[in-house]
């Protein structure tokens, strides 16, 4: 069984997020061409919140979202989970 280092895992996660971003961009283009609305949940998110989500720090992202928006805990949790 192979054991992955923290660096390898971080690299793999970063690659997955990059791929997911490209897929969402393509989905937005295709949706527009088909006349089907597509609401990208990450489109309006603050970069600081996205960075925390991508780093796997869900609680930090919720805290930052609340700090930036004044949202309550449930709102912030729902917003971060949508990302």
N, C-alpha and C positions, 0 to 999 in steps of 0.2 A: 504494500500500500504506500502510495506517495504522500509525503507530507509537504504542504505548501507553506511558504514563508508569508509573513504579513505583507511584504512588498509584492509578492506574486498575487496574493488575494486582492490587494488594493488595485493592482494593475488590471486584473480581470474585471473587477467591479467597474472601474473607470471605462474599460472597453465596452461593457454592457450598457452603461449610461450613454456613451457616445452613439452606440448603435440604436438605442431607444430614441434618442433625439433625432437621428436621421429618419427613422421610421415615422415618427410623429410629423416631421416636416413633409415627408412624402404623402402621408395620410391627409394632411391639410391641403396640399396641392390637388390630390385626387378628389377630395371632397368638394373643393371649390369648382373643379372642372365638371363634376357630376351634379352640381347644384345642391349638394347635401351639406347642411351646416355641420361644422366640426368645431367644438369648443376645446381648445388645447388648454388643459388645466395649468400648465406651466407658463403659459404666455404672459400672464399678469403677475406672476410671483416675483418677489424681490430677489435679486441675485444672491444676497446673503442667505436667504432661506433655502434657495435651490442648492447652494454649496453645502449647507448642513445636511440636507436630505441626501445628496449624492455621497456625502461622506459617511452616511449611515447613522447620523446623529439626529434621530427623529425627535427626541425630547428637546434638544437644542434648537431645532427648526421650529418647533411649536413655541418655545419661549421667544425666539427672535420674531416670529410672525406676530405674536401678541404684543411685543414691544413696538413693532413698526406700525401695527394697525389698530391697536387698542381693542382687539377682539377678545371675547371671553374664551375660556379653555375649550369648550365644546366646538366653537367656531374654528378656532385655530387648529384643533385636532383634525377636524373634517377637511380643512383646507390643505393641511400637510399630507394627510392620507390620500388626497386627490392627486398629489404630485407624484 
